[in-house]
């Protein structure tokens, strides 16, 4: 049944499909209505379905014979729209606070389990044992691992755990204070008393955390004390106290010692300390020559770093679970004129379009004719640079300073990249105007393969007059050594360039690189950010080692902490840092954010369709609409849903132009397309676009939409990255996308969202564009922050620290622990740890003790 419903709904998460299955079963098992009426009821959920599909549903429904026997809950499926299937039993169970009565009658069995569960919590001691059987806690144990590994607990473990429980929404100082109070509570009193106090301090909705802390109470208290011990003497006292207080604590201590160091590690540390001691003695006998370094080694020997006694960190727990969806800002201040509007089932936030600022007194637009003669061919067909390009012009074309340019989508950042390329060409230009192409290489790093191809096409065309060869180097397109030698500009993805620069044998041409352009550098915040950090750190260290300058140019969307990114790129703030807010967007963007508050997945899905229809109708007949969905099947489903609702409401005529010529064009193209979905939709002024369509079909759709014959185009993200087809209104319908690598539904990447909304507003025709995001209410704050320069760019480097450090070790650029510490100092992680220590698991006052975070870098 689930499989059949999945086909009808298109690519939807399982909770929506199983919610629909519950509703359909309830209809099928209702003996009070006849089959034709049952079909109508089901069609309200699935849109019109063929009789054949309905017959299949009826016959499958008959196979489910235990539906009525033991009540809905016990029988197999609860007919109240579920939140998904129980992992262990396969029974759909839903807990909702406002449905107590229903739970009393339907879910007796589950409640008994829960009561047993509570007894387990209340009657247990320090490290509680759970009873057998399938209960809520067993599931929790399977999912979260209720038993805590003692090795994971450091001095700030509790603080991080509380911060995670509050979704990073709690102030760091407050979090530190709360952690101290919780630790104090855990240290005294019996379990019942501790539980009561924790419920008061942490509130009822943090019950899973409270349960977790209670179960691991002794571990948390004593391991934290050990981790906070000032020196070995204090640690020894605590260990002796633990040994004297009974077998439970002795067992914890045994676990700690068992995991601290293997024999091999101890041997390795011993050898290391002997080598260091020998080096220290050699330094001392060498007189006063290198006093500074000798002092450093002494301090290390005393501090015990080289003897392996550093604080052990669990990198997995330090990495941000949310990845690119991390939101470090506590609140989001919206522009003047923004307002909220509450409706049944959802909340709307409207952000007005920012008006373009008037030109400043000393500001003027640079005309192409004013440029040096050799630079003009690259801007053929253009009259002048825009405001953003004009401000950056002097630095980009006439200096070798590093640049960070933060500007909205569509502000013409590519032209700035072209200016920096021309500056490099000028350095290799002879007096007669000929260019020596063998002396330099330029690397342009773009985040997506689709963008790489687009940049190659653009640069090849514009730099044709200079005899420059531009080639793609990505997962799809490899180049031979000879091709690389013949190429001056390599356009590549971060991952591919990381691989190339990791290979020590291929340094011959990486050493010729004189300009590195990184597009969309706000990708640092994404899960792919560590690769960018690694590339930049490697490049900066190469510059310092070889003393040969490589110009770094970062292009980015507008972001709040641009100064941190500029520091990372070694940009001179006065000369090379350029930041432009949304008022510099070529077409101002008004934004609407719709957060759906309905809890049941199927109702949420249906409400999303209704809102999408309303938003389309608001501009129908006046402007074109581009709707982004996140699976190929969903394109046709959404287009049909809007069309059929319009048909039912007698508003379909608003999607067709009044002139007969336009209708004739649509009709003639309908006969030309191969896709049955397009044949069905085109005559009504609707179309779909995704990578699964035939190339000719895609081209026809692009042409019809570009010429204004198609009013509503439903597409996947491929259209945002590939073809530049802007529309007045862009709607992102839902922000969940299936991730094959995780095997689960995840949130859209910030990069995709920005690119999609970047398609709103047509520069030649519109005075403003309109961007609408329909998402879950819990994600509302995130997208508001993202699109209004309130989302700080954080570092995800810790999640890939081991991989990246291993790469440097193999490359030979890091040969000992000291160099590894220095290497971390080149990363964006280091800059963010200095700026916001508590977010990265450090105490707020750490900088007063360790100004350059040397201790933390050594621990890492």
N, C-alpha and C positions, 0 to 999 in steps of 0.2 A: 504493500500500500504506500509506504514512504517513497519507494522508487517511482511509482506512478505519479504521485503528487509532485515529486521533485521535477519530473518532466513537464508538468503543467505550469509550475511556478517559475521555471528557469533556475539559474544558479543562485540559490538562496541558502543561508545557513541552516543547519539541521534544526535549530530550535523553532524557526519559522515553519519548516516543513512538518515537524511533529506537532506543532500547534494546530496547523491546518488539518492534520490527520485526526486529531481529537475532535475538532469541530465537525468534520465530515462523518466520523463514526457516530457521533451523537445524532446527526441527522439520519443516517442510514438505520440506526437502531430504534428510531422513533416510530413506533407502530401506528401512531395517530395520523400520519400524513402519507399520501399516495406517492408513487414514483415520480410522476411529472412535477409535483410540488417539491419533492426531494431534490430533483435535478435543478430546479430554480434556486433553491437554498444553497446548493453546492456551488452553483455558478456565481453566487454573490461572493464566494471566497476565491474561486479559481478563474473568474471570467468565463465567457461561453466555452463549453466543452462539447466535443462530438458525442453523439449517443453511444458510440462504441466505448469511449472512455468511461462514461457513466455506468454502462453495463458491467465493465470490468470492476469498477469500484463496488458495485452492488454485490457481485459474486465474491470479491475478496472480503467484503463486510460479513457475508454469511459464514465464511471460514472462521471468523473470530467468534467462537461460541461461548466463551466465558465472560463476555462483556457485562452481562446483567447479574451473573451468579453471586459474586461476593461483593457487590457494590462497585462503583466505578474504580475506586482506588485499588482494590485487590484484584479486580478482574483483569487488568492489563493496561487500560488506558483511562486516564481521568478526563472526563469530557468538559473540562473547564479551561482549555487552552493552557498548555504547560510551558514550563521554562526549559524543557529538554528532558532526556531520558536519564534515569538513575544509572550511574556507571556500573554498579554491581548486579542489580536485579533486572534492569531493563524495564522497570515500572515507572511510568510518568508520574512524578510527584511534584506538587508545587506548594511552597510555603508562602503565604501572603498574610500580613498582619491583620488585614481587615476581613479575613475569611475564616475566623475562628470556628464559627458554628459548622461551616462546611467541613472543616478539618475534623471536628469532633465526630461527625457521622461517617465520613469517608475514609479517614486516615488513622483509624484506631491503632492499626498494627505499627505504623510509623511512630505514633505517639508513645506506645509502650517502649519501643526502642529508645526513644529520646529520654524517657524517664530513667531507664536503666543507665543511660549515659550520664545523666546528672548525678545519680548516686555515685557513679565511678569518680566523678570530679570531687564530690563532697567528702567521700569517705577515705579517699586515697591519701598516701603520704608522699613526701618529697619527690621520689621518682616513681609515679604510679604505674601499676600494671592494669591493662584493660582486659575485660572479660572477652570470651569468644563470641561468635555470632556476627551477623552483619548489622552494624549500627552506624549512626552518623559519624561517630568518632573514628571507626575503622576507615571509612572513606576519607576522612580528614587526614588520617595517618598516611594513607596511600598517596594523597594529593600533596600534602605539605611536609610530611615527615615530622611527626610530633616529637620524635626523640632528637634532641639537639646534640650535635657533635661538639665536644668540649674544645676542640681545636679552633672552632669558628668564633669563640668568644674572645674579643679583645677589650681594651678599656672603654671603647665607645660602641660596643655591639648593641647594648640596650637602647642607647640614644638613636642609633640607625633604625632599629626595629620599630621604635615608637614613631619615628619620622615616616617610615614606610606605611605604617597603619593609618596615619593621617594623610596619606597620599602626598607627602612633602608640602602640605598646606599649612604646616605649623611653623612659627617663628623659631629659628635655631636656638636662641637664648631660652625661650620658653620650653623647647624640646629638651634642652640640657637640664633645666630645672626639674621638669617632669620626670626625666630618667633618674635623677638623684632621689626624688621622692619615692618612685616605684621600687628602686633598689633597697631603700630603707624599709619599705613595707614588706618586701620579700624576705628580708633578713630576720623578721621577728613575728611571733604569733603562729597559731595553727592555721591549717589550710582554709578552713571556713572563714576565719577572721580576715585572713589575707585576701581571700576572694572578694569579700564584702568591701574592703578598703579599695581594692583595685577597681571594682565596679564604679565606686564613687569618683575615683581619680581619672580613670580612662573612659568612663561612660559605657553604657550597655552595648552599643553597637561594635565595641572592640572586644566582644566576648571571645572570639577565636584566639586573639593575642593573649588575653587573660588566661585562657585555658592552657595555652602553650607555655606561658611563663610559670604557671602553677606546676605543670608537669615537670618542668626543668628547673624548678626553683633553686635547688641546692647548687646546680651547675652554674646558673647565672650569677648567684651571689658570690660564690667562692672563686670562680674563674675570673670574674671582674676584679675582685680584690687582688688576686695574683697578678693580673695584667697591669694593675695600677701601682704595684709595688715599686718604690723609688729605686731600690738597689737589691742586690742578691741577699743581703742580710735580712731585710724586711720580708722578702719572698720566702726565705728559709723559715722565719718565725711563723708565717701564715701556713706553710706546709706542715710544720710540727703541730700547730693547732688543729689542722684538718685530720691528721693521723690520730689525735687524741679524742676526736669527737665521734668516733664510731665507723663502722664498716662502709656506710654509704659514701662518706667523704673520702675514705681511703681508696674506694673503687674509682672515684672521680680522679683522684691524684694519679692512680695507676694508669688510667686512660691517657691522662696528660703526658706522663713520662713515656708511655708506650709509643705515642705518636710524635713526640717531639723530634727525635732524630734517630735514624737507623744507624747501624754500626758503620756502614759505608760513609754516611754523612759525617759522623763523628770523626772518622779517620781523615776525611777530606778537610774538615775544619781544623784539625790538629796540624795537618801538613801546611795549611794556609797560614796558620798563626806562626809556625816555625819559620816559614819563608819571610813573613813580615818582620819577625824578630831579627832575623839575619840582616834584612835590608836596613832596619833601624840601627843596628849596631854598626853597620858599614857607614851609615850617614854620620853617626856620632864620631866615628874615628876619622871622618873626612874633614874635621874642623868646622868652622862656622859658615862654610860656603852656602848651604841651603837651609837656613834656619827655619824659614816658613814651612818648608815641606816636612822637615824633621818634626816640628811641633805638631803638624797634622797627623803624622804617623803615630806619634806618642799618644795623641788623644784617641786615635782609633784603637790602639792597643788597650788603653785604659777603659775606653767605652765598651770594649768587647765586640765591636762590629765584626772584626775579622775572625773572631772566635765563634761566629755563628750564633751570637746571643741577641740578635736583633729581634724586634717584635715581629711575630709571624702574622701576616695579613691574609685574610681569605679574599682573593681578588673577585671571586664570583659574587660575594655579598656586597663588595664595594661598587661593583658595576651597576649602572642604572637599569633596573628591570624593564622600565618603560621604553628604553632605547631612545629612538628619535622622537617619541611622544612625551618625553620628560618635560614637565612644565615647572620651572624653578621659580617663576614669579608668583607671588601670593595673590595679587589682584590685577585687574586689567582696567586701566583708565581709558575710557572711550572718548573720541573727539566730541567737541561741542555740537549739540544738535542731535546726538544719538538718543534713542529711546527704546524702552522695552514694552512688549505687548503680550499679555497672557490670554491664551485661548484654551478651549477644552482639549486636553491631551498634549498641548505643546506651548512653548514660549518662543516669542520672536524678538530678535534684537535688530534694530535698524540703525545703520551707520551711514550718515550722508556722505556724498562725494565731496572731497576736499577741493575747494576752488584753487586754480593755479595762482601762484603769487605773482604780482607784477614784477617786471624787470627792475633790478636794483640800479641805482644811479651810475655805478661804474661797470655795469654788466652789459655786454653786447654779444650778439651772435656772430661767430666767425664765418665769413664767406669763403667758399671753396677757392675763389679767385685770389684770395689773399695768401693762400698757402704757397710754400715753395713749389716751383714748377714740377719738380720730380715727385712731389707728393700728390698732385692733383689727379693723375689717372686712376688712383684707387677710389676716388669719390665721383666718378663719372655719372652724370645724370642728377647729381645733387646740387642745389644752389648754395646751401649753408648748413652748418652744423646746428644741432638743437642746443638747448640751454645746458644740459648736462655735459654734452661733448665739448661745448665751447669753454666751460669752466676748467675742464681737464686738459684741454688742447695743449697749452704751453708745456706742462709737466710731461705729458705723454709723448709729444713729438720732439721736444728739444732738450730733454734731460734723461739721465739713466736711473733716476730715483725709483725705488720700489713704490708701487701704487696699490691702494685698496679703494675700490669704487663701490659704494653701496647705493643702488638706485632701483626704482620700481621696475617690474617687468614691462618691457616695451619701451624703455627709455633710451634704447640704442647703445647698449654696452658693447656690442660687437664692434661698432665704429671706433670705440676707444681702444679695443684690442688691435684694430687695424693701425691706428696711430702709433702704438708702441712697436708694432712689427716694422712700420716704415722707419722708425727711429733706428732700429737695428740694421735695416738695409742701408741707411745713410752712412752708418759707421763703416760699411764694407764697400762703399761706392768710390770708384776712381774719379779723377778729374773729368774724364770724358763721359761720365754718366754710367759706365758699365759697372756691374756689381760682381764682386768676387764671392761666388756662392759656396766656395769650399771652406770658408773660415768660420762658419757659424751654423747652428741648428736652433730652431725655435720649436718649443713644445706647447701645444694648446690642449689642456686637459678639460674635457667636457663630461658631465656626469652620466649621460645615457648614450647608448649606441645610436639611437635615432638622431640625437643632436650632433653626434660626431659626423655622421654622413651629411647633415645639413651644413655644418661649419665647413667641411671639406669643399662642398659645392660652392658655398658663398665666397670663401677665401680664394679658391682656384680662379673663379671668375674675376674677382676684383684685383688680384695680383698678377694677372696674366701678362700685363704690360712689362712686368719686371723680370719675367722669365723664371719665376719662383715655382718650384714643384711642391704641391701640397698632397700629402697622402694620409690615408686612414690606417691606424694601427689599433685594432681592437680584437675581441675574441673571435669575430667573424673574419677579420682581415689581417693576415700576417704578412710581414714583409721580409724579403731575403736581405742578407747583408748588403748586397750590391744596391738593391732598391733603397735601403736606408741611407747609404752613402750618397745616392743621387737626389735624395729628398731634403729640402730645406725646412719645411714646416711639417711636423708630425702632429696629427690630431688624434688624441687617444683618450681612453677612460682612466680614472685613477688606478684601478686594479692592474690594468695592463702596464702602465708606466711604473708602478711599484715593482712589478715582476722584472721589468727591463733594468731598473736601477739596482735591483737586488743582485744581479749577476755580475760578479767582479770581472769576468772575462770580457764583457761587452762594454767596458768603460771607454773604449776608443771614441765612440761617437757621443756617449753621454757627456764626455768632457768638452765636446764642442758646443754644448747647449749654452746659449747666451741669454735666452729669454724664456721664462716659464710662465705661461698664462693659465690661471686656474679659474674656470668659470663656475658659477654657483658655489662659491666657497662656503656658503652657509650650510653646505652638506656636512660640515664638521659636526653638526648637532645630530646627524643621522647615524644609523648603525654602520654606515660606510665611512664615517668621519675618520676613524683611526688610520685608514689608508692615506688620507690627505695629510694628516699630521706627520706620518712617517715620511712621506715624500718631501714635505717642506723641511722637516728636521734634517733629513739626509742632504738636501740641497744646501741648506745654510752651513752645515758642517763641512760640506765639500768646498764651499766658498772660503771658509776659514782655513782649511787645510791647504788648498792650492793657491790661495790669494788671487784667484781669478773671479771677477765679478759675474754673477748671474742675476739678471733683473727679474724680480718676482712681481707679478701683477695679479691681484685677486679681484674678481668681479662677483658681486653678491647682491642679493635682494636687500631691502632696507632692514636693519636689525638694531636693537637697542645698545648692545655692548660692542659696537664696531671698533672701539679703541683697543679692546682685548685682541681682536682678530688682527688689527693693524700691528700691535706689538709682536704678535706671533710671526707676521710676515716681515718683520724688521722695517716697517714703514716709518719715515720721518713725518710726524703728525702735521707739521707746518707745510711741507711741500707735497707729500704724496697721499694724504688722507682726504677723501672726498665722500661726503655723506649727503644724500638727497632723500627727503621724505616723500610720502605718497602724493603731495601736491605737484610733484614733478612728473607724474604719470601723464603720457601723451593724451589719453582720454581719461578724465577723472572717473573713479569707480565708486558707485554707491553699493553698499553691502547689506545683505539680509542674512541673518543666522537663525535657523529654526531648530530648536532643541526639543525632541519629542520626549514627553514625560511618561507616556503609556508604558506599563511594564511588560504586558504580554506580547511576545514576539510577533504573533500573527496580526494582532490589532495594530502594532507599531508599523508593520509592513503595509497594511491597508491604509493607515493614516498617511503614511509617506506618499502613497500613490495619489490620495485625495489632495494633499497639499501641493504636490507637483502639478496636478491638473489646474488647481486654482491659480498658481503662479504663472502657468503658461497662458491661461485665459486672461490674466491681467494685462498682458501685452499683445494678445492675439490680434492680428490684423494691423497692428501698428509697427511691431518690430519682429525680427527673427529671433528664434530661441535655440540655444544649443544645450542639450541635456546630457550630462555625463553619468553613465552607469558603469558597473564594474564587472560585468560578464557579457559575453557575446549574446547569449540567449536573452539576457535582460534587455538588450537594445530593442528587439522587436516586441517583447512583452510590454515595455513601457510605452512605446509608440502606439501600440494597439490600445492599451488601456486609456491613454489620453484621447485617442480618436473615438473609441467606443463611448466614452463618457460624454464627449462633445456631441456625438450622434444622438445619445439618449436625451441630452439637454437641448437639442436643436441649435447648437452653436457652431456646427461644423463649417458653415459657410464663411466664418471669419478667418479660416485658415487658407482660403482660396482667393487669389486675386480676382478682381472683377473683370479684368480684360480677358477676352476669349483667347488671345494669343498665348498667354501664360498657361492656361489650362490645356491648350493644344500641345504646347511643348512638353508638359508633364505626361500627357497621354502618349505622345510619340516615344518618349524615353521609357515609358513603362513597358512597351513592347520590346525594347532593346536590352533591358537588364535580364540577368540570368537568375538572380535570387527571387524565390517565390515571395519572401517577406516584402521585398521592395516592390514587386508587382502588385501586392495587396495594398501597400501604403502610399506609393507615389501619387496616384490620382487625387489623393486628398490633401496633398501639400506636406506630407510627412515623409521622412527618410531615415535610414539607419546607416551606420558606418563602423566597421571593425575589421581587424586584420584577416578574419575568416572569409570575407567577401572576395569575389574575383576582382582582379586589378581594374578591369574595365568598369565594373559596377561602382567601385570606389571613385574612379575618375568622374563617372557620370554624376554621382551624388555631389562630389566636390564642386563640379561645374554648376549644377542646378542651384546649390546653396549659395555659391559665390555670386550668381546672377540674380538671386533673390526670388527664385520660383518656389523653392522649398522653404516653408515657414518654420517647421520644427524638425531639427536633426537630433537624433538620439545616437550617442557614440560612446565608445570606450576611450580610455586615456590615450590610445595611439594617436588620435586626432590632435590632442593637446601638444604632443611632442613632435609629430611629423609636420603635416601640412598646416600652414598658417591660415586658418579660416575663422576670422573673428565674427562674433555675433553681438548684437546689442545686449542681450540677456543670456547669461550662462547659469545653468542650474546644476549643482552637484547633488545627485539624488542618492543619499546614503554615503557613508564614508568607510564602510566595511568592504574589504577585498580579500579574496582567498589567496593565501600564501602557500604554494606547493611545498616550499622548503620546510615550513613549520607544520604543514598539514592542518592548518587552522585558519579561521577568519581573523584578520588583523586590521588595524586602522590604516587608511591611505597614508602614504609618506607625505610629509609637509611639502616636499619638492613638487609632487604631483598636483597637490591642491593649489599651490601658487601658480603652477603652469596653466592649470585649467582656468582659474579665475583671470589669468593674464590674457585669455582669449575674449574677455568681455569688453565690448566697445570697439567700434570700427573707426580708426583714426580719421579717415576722409569724411565720414558721414555723421558720426554721433558727437553730441556735446558732452555726453557722459555714458558710461556703460553700467551694467547692473550685474552683480554677482550674488548668487543665492546658494547657501549651503544648507542642506537638510541632513541633520545628524542626530545622534542620541543626546539627551540633555546633559549627560556627564561629560561630553566632549565639547560642549558649547564654549566654555572658558578657553580651552586650548586653541580653537580655531579663531576666536576673537583676538587672542594674544598674538597668534601667528600672523594674521593679516593686518594688525595695527601696530607693528613694531614694538611689541611688549614682551616677546618671548626671547629671553637671553639665550645665546648660543653656548651650550655647555660641551664638555669634552666626553666622548665615549671611549677614550683611549684605554682605560683600565680593562675593559672587556676583551681587548686584543693585545694587552701588554706583553704577554709571554711570546706570542707569535712574532710581534714586531721586534722584540729584543733578540730573539733567536736569529731573526733575519740579519740584524746588525752584527751579531757574533760571527755568523757564517761569512758575512761580507768582510769581516776583519776590521770594521770601524770601531767596534767595542771589544776590548780584550781583557778587561778586568772590572771588578765591581765599582771602582772609582769612576771609570769611563762610562759605565752604565748609568751612574748617578748624574753625571754631567749630561749625558744624552737625554735623560728625562727633562733636564732643564731647557731643552730646545723645543719641547712639545707644547701644544696648546693646553694640555692637561696641567702643566706646571703653572701657566699664567692664571688659569681658572682656580687652581688650589690656593694661589696667593690672594685672589680676589674674594673667594667665597669658601673658606676652609671647611665650614661646618657641613656644607653640601657634599663634600668629598670625604666625610668621616673624620675630620680633624676638629679639635676643640677650638672655640672661637678665639681664644687668646694665644694660639700657637705661635703667631708671628712675633710676640713679645719675647719668646724664648728662643725661637729659631727663625731668624729673619729670611733665610733663603730656603727654608724647608729641607735642609740637608738631611736631617734625621728621617723625615718621611720618604724622601727619595731613596735613601739607603734601605728602608724597610720594604719599599715597593720592589 
